[in-house]
Amino acid sequence: MLPFTPALSTRRAFACALALLALSVCGSGARAGRIQDFSVFADATKGSEPQVQFFDSQRNLYGYAPIGGDTTICPKGCGSVFKIAPSGTVTVLHTFAAGDDGAGPTGIVMDSAGNIFGTTIDGGHKGAGTVFELLPDGTEKILYVFRFKGRHQAAPNGIWPSSGLIIGNDGNLYGTVPSGGIRAEGCGEGGCGTVFKITPAGQLTTIYAFRGPGDGCNSYSGLTTDGAGNLYGTTMGCGNGNSGTVYRIDPSGAETVLHVFTEGADGNGPNAAPILDRAGNLYGVTEMGGLNCNGDAGCGIIYEVGADGSYSILYSFKSFNDGFEPLGSLYRDDAGDLYGTTFAGGAADTCLPPIGCGTVFKLAPDGTKTILHKFLGPDKGDGEALYSGVIPGPDPARGMLYGSTEVGPDCCGMAFKISR
């Protein structure tokens, strides 16, 4: 059984559990803010709950599916890595087989030579997860296996990687794990989580181990880096209010907590890496907190941490109709507009009433928010449940954004594109 991840939290597990995959393409009109193409995953053989990640120089779109694939080994499948050609054809690059091969991919990244690096949350030693590489010819290499150690199941290098990797300026890979490292009160099984570096040859070094209350824990988010080699990320727990933090780690390994969330209007539960603008300002979302909406403790916020250390709430979601539980990293264009997704909310009378199936939104620099699309759910030929954000298309000047839903019209999720 996989460990807890934000994608399977109690508030949305009922929707995530519906998804499974394969692919066909259909089209619609090209009006701004409308879904234009669907890539519908129709059965479980190629994966399920697809998450699109990046484009290559040939305009192929790459992603992973945390479940699906070979269901003879894992009950719902062990997951896959896939490529979607510009024509819409899907190629499965690797199907995971659990055990030493890993299971449950959680993110991928590609280097300049076309090698894909990623993490799995399960498989390896006692299900503690792996770091893997896929070569351009399809060969898989396991670079690192996370391990429990000793009688008391300590895990000093961390366990259960949940967010993929980034490639640093030095060519090494960097990532986070939500558990393992230093044990402290309030951190749960194994420890408070770590930030690590791993070379392309597989040598792993723990850069920082979170210390729990007053610091941070449960680092599900992954990382962002700047030109100086500083790493930025979020934790979902601890801090002073157990609502999460935004942090920076410098090249020497020293951590600075940039903001501590205090629940309530301030935000609660940042679950994705913040993004950076050229001036050094950080932007991100929390899945809860903000204004009271529909009697809930808050539908989520969009925040900014300034380069000067200031903290601002740029937008607080006001109701289910406005969007509920923003998840994933944001995308910021050259005009300063921010784009993202909400896991639920939007068209409240379609699926999950009265909550809604999810949205794609735009936030202008003046604070004006626009919903580009309200998903209508699989019963109406649309998608539902957006865990990751949106990414720009291979030609940003055309104004297209790409994303994915965990549930789709043919059972298993879909990849979509939408005009800005």
C-alpha positions in Angstrom: 0.0 0.0 0.0 1.3 3.4 -0.9 2.0 6.0 1.9 -0.1 9.1 2.2 0.4 11.8 -0.5 -1.5 15.1 -0.9 -3.1 13.7 -4.1 -4.9 11.1 -1.9 -6.0 13.4 1.0 -9.3 12.6 2.6 -11.0 15.7 1.1 -10.5 14.4 -2.5 -9.6 10.7 -2.3 -13.1 9.9 -3.5 -12.5 11.6 -6.8 -8.9 10.4 -7.3 -10.0 6.8 -6.8 -12.1 7.0 -10.0 -9.3 7.4 -12.5 -7.6 4.8 -15.0 -6.0 5.2 -18.9 -5.2 4.9 -23.0 -5.5 7.7 -25.6 -7.5 9.2 -28.4 -7.9 12.7 -29.6 -10.8 14.9 -30.6 -11.2 18.6 -31.1 -13.4 21.6 -30.5 -13.4 25.3 -31.4 -10.5 27.7 -30.8 -12.2 30.4 -28.7 -10.1 31.8 -25.9 -10.6 30.0 -22.6 -12.2 26.9 -24.2 -10.8 23.4 -24.1 -9.6 22.8 -27.7 -8.2 19.2 -27.8 -8.8 16.2 -25.5 -6.3 13.4 -25.2 -8.6 10.8 -23.5 -7.1 7.9 -21.6 -9.7 5.2 -22.1 -8.4 2.2 -20.3 -5.8 1.2 -17.7 -3.2 -0.4 -19.9 -1.1 2.8 -20.5 -1.5 4.3 -17.1 -4.1 6.2 -15.1 -4.5 9.7 -13.6 -2.1 11.2 -16.1 0.1 14.2 -15.2 1.7 16.1 -18.0 5.1 17.7 -17.3 7.1 19.2 -20.2 7.8 19.4 -23.9 10.9 18.4 -25.8 12.4 20.2 -28.8 10.2 18.1 -31.2 7.0 19.3 -29.5 6.3 15.9 -27.9 4.6 16.2 -24.5 5.8 14.0 -21.7 4.1 12.9 -18.5 3.6 10.1 -16.0 0.7 8.1 -14.6 1.0 7.2 -10.9 -1.2 4.1 -11.4 -2.4 1.9 -14.2 -0.2 0.0 -16.6 0.4 -3.6 -15.6 -2.5 -4.5 -13.3 -1.3 -8.1 -12.8 1.4 -6.8 -10.4 -0.1 -3.9 -8.5 -3.9 -4.0 -7.9 -4.5 -0.7 -9.8 -1.3 -0.9 -11.8 2.2 0.3 -10.9 2.2 3.4 -13.2 3.9 4.5 -16.4 5.9 7.2 -18.2 4.4 8.3 -21.5 5.0 10.6 -24.5 2.3 12.3 -26.5 3.3 13.2 -30.1 2.0 16.4 -31.7 -0.4 14.2 -33.6 -1.9 12.9 -30.4 -0.3 9.5 -30.5 0.7 8.2 -27.1 3.8 6.0 -26.6 4.4 4.3 -23.3 8.1 4.7 -22.5 8.1 2.6 -19.4 5.6 0.5 -17.4 6.7 0.0 -13.8 6.7 -3.5 -12.3 7.1 -2.8 -8.5 9.9 -4.4 -6.5 13.3 -3.3 -7.7 11.7 -1.5 -10.6 9.8 0.9 -8.5 6.0 1.8 -8.5 4.0 4.9 -8.4 6.0 7.5 -10.4 5.7 11.0 -8.9 7.4 13.3 -11.4 9.9 13.4 -14.3 12.4 15.8 -15.9 14.5 15.5 -19.0 18.2 16.6 -19.6 19.6 18.1 -22.8 20.6 14.6 -24.0 17.0 13.3 -23.8 17.5 11.2 -20.6 14.5 11.2 -18.3 15.0 11.2 -14.6 12.2 10.7 -12.0 11.1 9.2 -8.7 8.7 6.6 -7.5 7.0 6.7 -4.2 6.8 2.9 -3.9 9.0 -0.1 -4.8 12.6 -0.5 -4.0 13.6 -1.5 -0.4 10.5 -2.2 1.7 8.4 0.1 -0.6 10.5 3.3 0.4 10.8 4.5 -3.2 13.4 5.0 -5.9 15.2 7.4 -8.2 15.2 6.2 -11.8 16.6 7.1 -15.3 15.1 6.3 -18.7 17.6 6.4 -21.5 16.5 7.6 -25.0 16.5 3.9 -26.2 14.0 3.1 -23.4 16.4 1.4 -21.0 15.6 1.9 -17.4 18.3 2.4 -14.7 17.6 2.5 -11.0 20.0 5.3 -9.7 19.0 5.1 -6.0 16.9 3.1 -3.7 15.6 4.8 -0.5 16.0 2.6 2.6 14.8 2.0 6.1 17.7 1.3 8.4 18.0 -0.6 11.7 15.6 -2.1 14.1 13.6 1.0 14.5 13.2 1.7 10.8 15.2 4.9 10.8 15.6 6.5 7.3 18.3 9.2 7.5 18.3 9.8 3.7 14.5 10.0 3.6 11.7 7.8 2.2 8.8 8.0 -0.2 9.8 10.7 -2.7 6.6 12.4 -3.8 7.4 15.2 -6.2 10.0 14.4 -8.9 13.3 16.1 -9.5 14.8 19.3 -10.9 18.1 19.6 -12.7 20.4 22.1 -11.0 22.8 24.6 -12.7 25.6 22.1 -11.8 24.0 19.2 -13.7 23.0 17.4 -10.5 19.4 16.4 -9.6 17.6 17.8 -6.6 14.4 16.7 -4.9 12.5 16.3 -1.6 11.0 13.5 0.4 8.2 14.1 3.0 9.4 11.5 5.5 12.7 10.3 6.9 15.6 12.3 8.1 15.4 13.6 11.6 12.7 12.3 13.9 10.8 14.9 15.9 7.4 15.3 17.5 4.6 15.9 15.0 6.5 14.6 12.0 4.9 11.2 11.7 6.6 8.0 10.6 10.3 8.0 10.0 11.1 11.7 10.3 10.3 15.2 9.1 11.6 14.9 5.5 14.7 16.0 3.6 16.0 17.9 0.6 18.6 15.8 -1.3 21.1 16.0 -4.2 21.8 13.1 -6.4 24.4 12.9 -9.2 23.5 11.4 -12.6 25.6 8.5 -11.5 23.4 7.9 -8.5 25.4 9.2 -5.5 22.8 10.8 -3.1 23.6 13.4 -0.5 21.1 14.8 2.1 21.4 18.6 1.9 19.0 19.4 4.6 16.8 17.5 7.1 13.7 19.2 8.4 13.4 19.5 12.2 9.7 19.7 12.7 7.9 22.4 14.8 9.5 25.8 14.3 11.1 24.6 11.0 9.0 22.5 8.7 7.9 18.9 7.8 6.2 17.0 5.1 8.1 18.4 2.1 5.8 17.1 -0.7 6.3 20.0 -3.0 9.6 19.5 -4.9 11.9 22.4 -5.7 12.6 25.5 -7.7 16.1 26.9 -8.3 17.6 30.3 -9.2 20.7 31.3 -11.1 22.7 31.4 -7.9 21.9 27.8 -7.0 19.5 28.5 -4.2 16.6 26.0 -3.8 13.1 27.0 -2.9 10.2 24.8 -1.8 7.3 24.4 0.7 6.4 22.1 3.5 2.8 21.1 4.2 3.2 20.8 8.0 5.0 22.2 11.0 6.2 25.8 11.1 4.7 27.5 14.1 1.0 26.7 13.3 1.4 23.2 11.6 0.1 24.8 8.4 3.3 24.7 6.4 6.2 26.9 5.3 8.0 28.4 2.3 11.7 28.0 2.6 15.1 28.6 0.8 18.2 26.5 1.0 21.5 28.1 -0.1 24.3 26.3 -1.8 26.0 25.7 1.5 22.9 23.8 2.8 21.7 26.6 5.2 18.0 26.9 5.4 15.9 30.1 5.7 12.2 29.9 6.5 10.7 32.7 4.3 7.2 32.4 5.5 5.2 30.4 8.1 1.5 29.8 7.3 -0.8 30.3 10.3 -4.0 28.7 8.9 -7.1 30.9 8.7 -6.9 33.8 6.2 -3.2 33.4 5.9 -3.4 30.1 4.0 -2.9 26.5 4.9 -1.2 23.6 3.2 1.1 24.7 0.4 1.6 21.5 -1.7 3.6 22.6 -4.7 6.9 24.3 -5.3 6.7 28.1 -5.7 7.8 29.7 -8.9 10.2 32.6 -9.3 10.1 35.8 -11.4 13.1 37.6 -12.7 13.1 39.9 -9.7 13.3 37.1 -7.2 9.7 37.1 -6.1 8.0 33.8 -5.3 4.4 32.8 -6.2 2.4 29.8 -5.1 -0.9 28.4 -3.8 -2.2 26.8 -0.6 -5.0 24.2 -0.9 -6.9 25.5 2.1 -7.2 28.7 4.1 -8.2 32.2 3.0 -11.7 33.6 3.3 -14.4 31.4 4.8 -16.2 29.9 1.8 -19.3 27.6 1.8 -18.8 27.1 5.5 -15.4 25.5 4.9 -12.1 26.6 6.5 -11.2 28.3 3.3 -11.0 27.3 -0.3 -7.4 28.2 -0.8 -5.2 31.2 -1.7 -2.6 32.5 -4.2 0.4 34.1 -2.4 3.5 36.0 -3.1 6.7 36.1 -1.1 8.6 39.2 -2.2 12.4 39.2 -2.8 12.5 41.6 0.2 10.8 39.0 2.5 7.3 40.5 2.4 4.3 38.2 2.2 1.1 39.1 0.3 -2.1 37.2 -0.4 -2.8 38.0 -4.1 -6.1 36.2 -4.2 -8.4 34.3 -1.8 -10.9 31.9 -3.4 -14.3 32.9 -2.3 -16.7 30.0 -3.0 -16.9 26.6 -4.6 -18.1 28.3 -7.7 -14.9 30.4 -7.7 -12.7 27.4 -7.4 -11.8 25.0 -4.6 -8.4 23.6 -3.5 -5.8 25.1 -5.9 -3.1 22.6 -6.4 0.1 22.4 -8.4 2.7 25.0 -9.3 1.6 28.2 -11.1 2.8 29.4 -14.5 3.7 33.1 -15.0 3.8 34.7 -18.5 5.9 37.7 -19.6 2.9 40.0 -18.9 2.9 39.0 -15.2 -0.3 37.0 -15.5 -0.5 33.9 -13.3 -2.2 30.7 -14.4 -3.2 27.7 -12.4 -5.8 25.1 -11.6 -8.1 24.1 -8.8 -8.7 20.5 -8.0 -12.5 21.1 -7.6 -15.0 23.9 -7.6 -16.4 25.7 -10.6 -19.6 24.2 -12.2 -21.3 23.1 -9.0 -24.3 21.5 -10.6 -22.3 19.0 -12.7 -20.1 16.6 -10.6 -19.4 16.3 -6.9 -22.4 18.6 -6.2 -22.3 21.2 -4.7 -18.5 21.4 -5.1 -17.7 21.1 -8.8 -15.1 19.4 -11.0 -12.3 21.9 -11.1 -11.1 25.0 -13.0 -8.3 26.6 -15.0 -7.8 30.2 -13.9 -5.9 33.4 -14.7 -4.9 36.1 -12.2 -3.8 39.4 -13.7 -1.2 41.6 -11.9 -4.0 44.0 -10.8 -5.7 41.1 -8.9 -8.5 40.4 -11.4 -9.2 36.7 -11.6 -10.7 35.0 -14.6 -11.9 31.4 -14.9 -10.8 30.2 -18.2 -12.7 26.9 -18.0 -15.0 25.1 -15.6 -14.8 21.4 -16.0 -18.1 19.6 -16.4 -17.1 16.0 -15.5 -17.0 12.7 -17.4 -20.7 12.4 -17.8 -20.6 15.5 -20.0 -17.5 14.5 -22.0 -15.2 16.6 -19.9 -12.6 16.0 -17.2 -12.6 16.2 -13.4 -10.0 16.5 -10.6 -6.9 18.6 -11.5 -3.9 17.8 -9.3 -1.1 19.5 -11.3 -1.1 23.0 -12.7 -0.8 24.1 -16.4 2.4 24.5 -18.5 2.9 26.7 -21.6 2.9 25.0 -25.0 6.0 24.5 -27.1 5.3 27.9 -28.8 4.4 30.3 -26.0 3.6 33.1 -28.5 0.5 31.1 -29.5 -0.9 31.4 -26.0 -1.7 27.7 -25.4 -1.6 26.1 -22.0 -1.5 22.3 -21.4 -2.7 20.3 -18.4 -4.3 17.1 -17.3 -7.3 15.8 -15.3 -7.2 12.7 -13.1 -10.7 11.6 -14.3 -11.8 11.8 -17.9 -14.8 11.0 -20.1 -13.5 7.5 -20.8 -12.5 6.4 -17.3 -8.9 7.2 -16.8 -8.1 10.9 -17.1 -7.1 13.2 -20.0 -4.6 15.7 -21.3 -6.0 18.9 -22.6 -4.9 22.2 -24.1 -6.7 25.5 -23.6 -6.2 28.9 -25.2 -5.3 31.9 -22.9 
